[in-house]
Amino acid sequence: MQQPLAYRMRPTKLEEIVGQQHLVGPGKIINRMVSAKMLSSMILYGPPGTGKTSIASAIAGSTKYAFRTLNAATDSKKDLQIVAEEAKMSGTVILLLDEIHRLDKTKQDFLLPHLESGRIILIGATTENPYITINPAIRSRTQIFQVYPLTEEQMEQAVNRALKDPDKGLGQLSIDLKVEALQQLVRATNGDLRSALNGLELAAKSTPPAEDGQIILTLPIIEESFQHKALSADKNGDAHYDVISALQKSIRGSDVDAALHYLARLIEAGDLPIIARRLLVIAYEDIGLANPPAASRTVTAVEAAQKLGFPEARIPLADAVIELCLSPKSNSGINAIDKAIDQVKAGGFGDVPAHLKDAHYQGAAKLGHGTEYKYPHAFPNDWVQQQYLPDKIKNAQYYQPKQNGRFEQALGQQYEQLLAAQRGKSPKKPN
């Protein structure tokens, strides 16, 4: 029986790995370990299909060590003993232990001395947070590295490589994967390359070829293969981004039902990464200082959704969208920083006042740096009047408080009070 496409396309050297360049790229930690032949046991933590097994396979291929794969949940202590015996005979074995968070104490106790001796180089793979789910005895003997979902560009690169490879991939077939079908393939799988490659193979081998022998993979075929409807057959994906834009504008406009509708369309498209990113943007751009706890809860909801994956991810995402819609709104934060940036870009800046310059070096006093600085904590209410902006823009004002939430109302009152006292317009000191 032929092995699945994702298995066949598994890399045999680091250079073939798609994504995770923060670990395997030139000069990065795993690359350096392999180059120096100084391997140590590690735990790779991240979502399914993001390259944990590929990294282990590539390390083994690059070092020529024997490579074995076991599952901590389903394989027994006897299976570990077989790997240990092989390690005694060959010197070193790289063991990929999937679902390492489910390793029981009996297997762990057997494994630990072999990790200590270096006979077994353990590469544990888990989708669970290892700092919470993995026993400290294992953690203390391993390096923990996080892997991330692949980007659409990285997914497309891997898919195109599989289409062209005549030996391990689908290159022996004549396949025409339409642009809109490729876009749906990489979006519907949420950065899970294993799912994308195996789904691609299913689509290719279940589609009858045309009269000229070419297998044409259209958007409907990919939709059917993954059971995810695309938002639109628009070739350039414009409709997809229209829905994302509509989601943000509906939340900004406090229309719960419209926002849930557009969220549902994005969920049906399987686009968890773009939903997560956009909700974080909305939380700080549109709600911001009017309701900071809502922004914090959105971060928590997004993290939960990313760990859960679909279909369960829809639950925290819906909660976040409903709260953001019904929350008071304020864009004062983004307006303030953009106003400051615009002034800097236009040349609106000057020399840092001498009393604010760094004075932590010998000779600073001779230059007048820091000598006139007044330490606010040495004064009543931890505040003292002194100039902080450069002379050229000493009266610049970027922040314009809004009154839509109690938190920003309080901030605004404090800001106005401080501003007046700083400019000597009021004898009243700020609280």
RAKA-V279488 format. One record per residue. RES is the residue in three letters. SS is DSSP state (hx for helix, st for strand, lp for the rest). NEAR is the number of other C-alpha atoms within 8 Angstrom. Layout:
# RAKA-V279488
res,ss,near
RES,SS,NEAR
RES,SS,NEAR
This chain:
# RAKA-V279488
res,ss,near
MET,lp,2
GLN,lp,3
GLN,lp,6
PRO,lp,8
LEU,hx,12
ALA,hx,11
TYR,hx,7
ARG,hx,9
MET,lp,9
ARG,lp,8
PRO,lp,11
THR,lp,11
LYS,lp,12
LEU,hx,13
GLU,hx,6
GLU,hx,8
ILE,lp,13
VAL,lp,11
GLY,lp,8
GLN,lp,12
GLN,hx,9
HIS,hx,7
LEU,hx,10
VAL,hx,13
GLY,lp,11
PRO,lp,7
GLY,lp,6
LYS,lp,11
ILE,hx,9
ILE,hx,8
ASN,hx,13
ARG,hx,10
MET,hx,11
VAL,hx,12
SER,hx,7
ALA,lp,6
LYS,lp,7
MET,lp,7
LEU,lp,7
SER,lp,10
SER,lp,11
MET,st,11
ILE,st,14
LEU,st,13
TYR,st,15
GLY,lp,13
PRO,lp,12
PRO,lp,6
GLY,lp,11
THR,lp,14
GLY,lp,12
LYS,hx,12
THR,hx,8
SER,hx,10
ILE,hx,11
ALA,hx,11
SER,hx,13
ALA,hx,14
ILE,hx,12
ALA,hx,14
GLY,hx,10
SER,hx,10
THR,hx,8
LYS,lp,6
TYR,lp,9
ALA,st,8
PHE,st,10
ARG,st,9
THR,st,8
LEU,st,10
ASN,st,10
ALA,lp,14
ALA,lp,8
THR,lp,5
ASP,lp,9
SER,lp,8
LYS,hx,9
LYS,hx,6
ASP,hx,9
LEU,hx,11
GLN,hx,8
ILE,hx,8
VAL,hx,11
ALA,hx,11
GLU,hx,8
GLU,hx,10
ALA,hx,12
LYS,hx,9
MET,hx,6
SER,hx,7
GLY,lp,8
THR,lp,12
VAL,st,15
ILE,st,14
LEU,st,13
LEU,st,14
LEU,st,13
ASP,st,11
GLU,lp,13
ILE,hx,13
HIS,hx,11
ARG,hx,8
LEU,lp,10
ASP,lp,7
LYS,hx,6
THR,hx,7
LYS,hx,11
GLN,hx,10
ASP,hx,8
PHE,hx,9
LEU,hx,9
LEU,hx,9
PRO,hx,8
HIS,hx,11
LEU,hx,13
GLU,hx,8
SER,hx,7
GLY,lp,9
ARG,lp,13
ILE,st,13
ILE,st,13
LEU,st,13
ILE,st,13
GLY,st,12
ALA,st,14
THR,st,15
THR,lp,10
GLU,lp,10
ASN,lp,9
PRO,hx,12
TYR,hx,6
ILE,hx,6
THR,hx,8
ILE,lp,12
ASN,lp,7
PRO,hx,6
ALA,hx,6
ILE,hx,10
ARG,hx,12
SER,lp,7
ARG,lp,9
THR,lp,10
GLN,st,10
ILE,st,10
PHE,st,9
GLN,st,7
VAL,lp,12
TYR,lp,8
PRO,lp,11
LEU,lp,15
THR,lp,8
GLU,hx,9
GLU,hx,7
GLN,hx,10
MET,hx,13
GLU,hx,10
GLN,hx,9
ALA,hx,10
VAL,hx,10
ASN,hx,8
ARG,hx,9
ALA,hx,14
LEU,hx,10
LYS,hx,9
ASP,lp,11
PRO,lp,8
ASP,lp,7
LYS,lp,9
GLY,lp,14
LEU,lp,12
GLY,lp,11
GLN,lp,8
LEU,lp,7
SER,lp,8
ILE,st,10
ASP,st,8
LEU,st,9
LYS,lp,10
VAL,hx,7
GLU,hx,13
ALA,hx,14
LEU,hx,11
GLN,hx,9
GLN,hx,13
LEU,hx,12
VAL,hx,13
ARG,hx,12
ALA,hx,11
THR,lp,12
ASN,lp,12
GLY,lp,13
ASP,lp,13
LEU,hx,14
ARG,hx,9
SER,hx,10
ALA,hx,12
LEU,hx,12
ASN,hx,11
GLY,hx,10
LEU,hx,11
GLU,hx,11
LEU,hx,9
ALA,hx,12
ALA,hx,10
LYS,hx,7
SER,lp,6
THR,lp,9
PRO,lp,6
PRO,lp,9
ALA,lp,8
GLU,lp,5
ASP,lp,5
GLY,lp,7
GLN,lp,11
ILE,st,13
ILE,st,11
LEU,st,14
THR,lp,10
LEU,hx,13
PRO,hx,7
ILE,hx,10
ILE,hx,14
GLU,hx,12
GLU,hx,9
SER,hx,10
PHE,hx,9
GLN,lp,6
HIS,lp,10
LYS,lp,8
ALA,lp,10
LEU,lp,10
SER,lp,7
ALA,lp,8
ASP,lp,8
LYS,lp,7
ASN,lp,5
GLY,lp,11
ASP,hx,8
ALA,hx,9
HIS,hx,9
TYR,hx,8
ASP,hx,8
VAL,hx,11
ILE,hx,12
SER,hx,8
ALA,hx,10
LEU,hx,13
GLN,hx,12
LYS,hx,8
SER,hx,13
ILE,hx,14
ARG,hx,11
GLY,lp,7
SER,lp,10
ASP,lp,10
VAL,hx,12
ASP,hx,6
ALA,hx,9
ALA,hx,15
LEU,hx,12
HIS,hx,8
TYR,hx,12
LEU,hx,11
ALA,hx,8
ARG,hx,10
LEU,hx,14
ILE,hx,10
GLU,hx,11
ALA,lp,13
GLY,lp,12
ASP,lp,13
LEU,hx,12
PRO,hx,7
ILE,hx,7
ILE,hx,11
ALA,hx,10
ARG,hx,8
ARG,hx,10
LEU,hx,12
LEU,hx,12
VAL,hx,9
ILE,hx,12
ALA,hx,13
TYR,hx,10
GLU,hx,11
ASP,hx,11
ILE,hx,18
GLY,hx,15
LEU,hx,14
ALA,hx,15
ASN,lp,14
PRO,hx,9
PRO,hx,6
ALA,hx,12
ALA,hx,13
SER,hx,8
ARG,hx,9
THR,hx,12
VAL,hx,9
THR,hx,8
ALA,hx,12
VAL,hx,13
GLU,hx,8
ALA,hx,10
ALA,hx,15
GLN,hx,10
LYS,hx,9
LEU,hx,8
GLY,lp,9
PHE,lp,9
PRO,lp,5
GLU,lp,8
ALA,hx,12
ARG,hx,10
ILE,hx,8
PRO,hx,11
LEU,hx,11
ALA,hx,10
ASP,hx,9
ALA,hx,11
VAL,hx,13
ILE,hx,10
GLU,hx,9
LEU,hx,12
CYS,hx,14
LEU,hx,8
SER,lp,10
PRO,lp,9
LYS,lp,13
SER,lp,13
ASN,lp,11
SER,hx,12
GLY,hx,11
ILE,hx,8
ASN,hx,10
ALA,hx,11
ILE,hx,9
ASP,hx,8
LYS,hx,9
ALA,hx,9
ILE,hx,8
ASP,hx,8
GLN,hx,10
VAL,hx,9
LYS,hx,7
ALA,lp,6
GLY,lp,6
GLY,lp,9
PHE,lp,9
GLY,lp,8
ASP,lp,6
VAL,lp,8
PRO,lp,11
ALA,hx,10
HIS,hx,10
LEU,hx,10
LYS,lp,9
ASP,lp,8
ALA,lp,9
HIS,lp,5
TYR,lp,6
GLN,lp,6
GLY,lp,6
ALA,lp,12
ALA,hx,10
LYS,hx,6
LEU,hx,6
GLY,lp,10
HIS,lp,14
GLY,lp,13
THR,lp,8
GLU,lp,8
TYR,lp,7
LYS,lp,6
TYR,lp,7
PRO,hx,8
HIS,hx,8
ALA,hx,6
PHE,lp,9
PRO,hx,7
ASN,hx,7
ASP,hx,8
TRP,lp,9
VAL,lp,9
GLN,lp,6
GLN,lp,6
GLN,lp,8
TYR,lp,7
LEU,lp,9
PRO,lp,12
ASP,hx,8
LYS,hx,7
ILE,hx,10
LYS,lp,9
ASN,lp,5
ALA,lp,5
GLN,lp,4
TYR,lp,9
TYR,lp,8
GLN,lp,7
PRO,lp,9
LYS,lp,11
GLN,lp,9
ASN,lp,10
GLY,lp,12
ARG,hx,8
PHE,hx,9
GLU,hx,14
GLN,hx,12
ALA,hx,8
LEU,hx,9
GLY,hx,12
GLN,hx,8
GLN,hx,10
TYR,hx,8
GLU,hx,8
GLN,hx,10
LEU,hx,10
LEU,hx,8
ALA,hx,10
ALA,hx,14
GLN,hx,10
ARG,lp,6
GLY,lp,7
LYS,lp,7
SER,lp,7
PRO,lp,6
LYS,lp,5
LYS,lp,8
PRO,lp,9
ASN,lp,4
